[in-house]
């Protein structure tokens, strides 16, 4: 799984009930297929069951993700699986 550098644009996020990696990817990146970016940055093996309300995670810098992954065409390097 790719790694992401720590950037000043990263967002410290407190997980809310029912948050999933795909829903957070849509919220921050406007693309559910980028669920794996959040999972990779936070060492989440099973993004469906790993998110618990009150847990703190890092959302990788949306500008960086959009420029480096979406702009380069590498948006879905993890396949069609969703978190």
N, C-alpha and C positions, 0 to 999 in steps of 0.2 A: 504494500500500500504506500502511495506517495507520502512524503512528509511536507509540512508547510512551515516556513520560517515564522518566527514571532515578529509581528509588525505593529507599528504604532496604531494602525487602523483596525486592529483586532478588537472584537467586542466581547467584554465579559458579560455573560448572560446567565441569569438564574432561571432554570427550567421551570415551566408552569405545568400544571396537571394536563395530561394529554398531549404534550409536545412530543413530536417525533422528529427525527433527522430530516425526513422529507418535507414536513410542514415548515420546519425552521429554514430549510434551504429555499423554499418558496418565499417565505417572509423576507429573508435577507438577500437572496440572489435572484428572485423571481423565476426560479427553475428547480422543480422537485428532483430532477436528475442529478443535482449537485449535492444530494444527501451525503454522499461518501466523503465529501470535503470535511464536513463537520465531524463525521465519524472518525476519519483519519486523524484530525487535529486533536481529538479528545480520547484516542485509544479506545473507541467503542467498538467492540466485536459484534454485538447484536443490537443494532440501533432501535429495534422495535421494543425490546424490554429493558434496555439499559438506561433510558431517561426517566428520572424520578423527580417529581416536584421538589423544588428547593435545591437541587443539585446545581453546582456552578460549572459551566462549560465555557469554552472559548469559541466564538464564531470567527473564523478567519476573515481578515479584511475583505469586505465585499468588493472594493475597487480592485484589489489585487487578483481576487478570484475571477472576476469578470474579465479583466484584461489578460491574465495569464492562461486561463482555462477556456473560457467562452470565446475570447478573441482568437485563440490559437486552434480552436476546433477540438480541444481535448475535454470537452464538457462531460462526456459520459465514459470515462475510462474504466469504470467499475461495472459496466454492463447495465442491464435494465432493472436490476434488483433495487427495490426501494426500502428505506428504513422506516 
